Amino acid sequence: MSDDRTQAFSGLSGNYQAFRPDYPAPILDLLADHLKAGATDAWPSPWLLLDVGAGTGISTRALRALLGPGPRVVGVEPGRDMIRTAEAEGGGVEYVRAAAEDVPFPDASAVLVLAAQAVHWFDRPAFFAESARLLAPGGTLAVLNNNRDLTGSAFVDDHEGLLERYSPGYDRHYRQYDLVRELSEVRGLTGATEHSHRWTRVLTTDEYLGMALSSSRMAAVVGELGAERTRAEITAVAERHFPDGRVEMPYTTQLVVARRV
């Protein structure tokens, strides 16, 4: 893998697109409600929705499905492999190749800036300031994460333990920062609020394997153990806990929203 963090998923985009989860409808509905509550007649038309760190476009296409054909939906993604895979999926959206901290759109041009499953890769203070620049008054900054539920699951503990043993520097708590506090400190944003939704995703053992191998963290395990042993270790985790092949992965989906004043 490249040392360039923007290319961290080089070679992983196929598995990422095939095996990463979508976002639960109740959380997406909350996002849509927050966006619409801030709408004003002064907003640019059509609405511009930016999905920053779009990856293979899972969340970008979700925005199109959620808000219909009217808005302009643009995924912003620096990764070459990821954006090629996203563009091949279509979905009535656009993509531009750019960094999260330097998005090539004018001041106050967007009504939504979304970072889904990506903000831990960014320089967060720089991205939040860039989002405040991009947003029209009343617009929404949203951070969305599907987080594996670390509480009460021996299976998740086993999965995370594999990563912590063999992925250098990995810590299962890497996303446990206070986004509400961070957004509350951004000039031009107000009303930072967090929502969460717990749910369980059911996978076959092969689907679980594909999902695990879509991770840049698991790619580091491959670097340590080799591909064959890594696949065996991942499969063994599933078989220890789900010998019937019905893997149940618990998630807590997190949505943090703030509004441009």
Secondary structure as UniProt FT lines:
FT   HELIX           5..7
FT   TURN            8..12
FT   HELIX           13..19
FT   HELIX           25..37
FT   TURN            41..42
FT   STRAND          48..52
FT   TURN            55..56
FT   HELIX           58..67
FT   STRAND          72..76
FT   HELIX           80..89
FT   STRAND          94..96
FT   TURN            100..101
FT   TURN            107..108
FT   STRAND          110..116
FT   HELIX           119..121
FT   HELIX           124..134
FT   STRAND          135..148
FT   HELIX           154..166
FT   TURN            168..169
FT   TURN            172..175
FT   HELIX           179..184
FT   TURN            187..188
FT   STRAND          189..204
FT   HELIX           205..213
FT   HELIX           216..225
FT   HELIX           227..241
FT   TURN            243..244
FT   STRAND          246..260
//
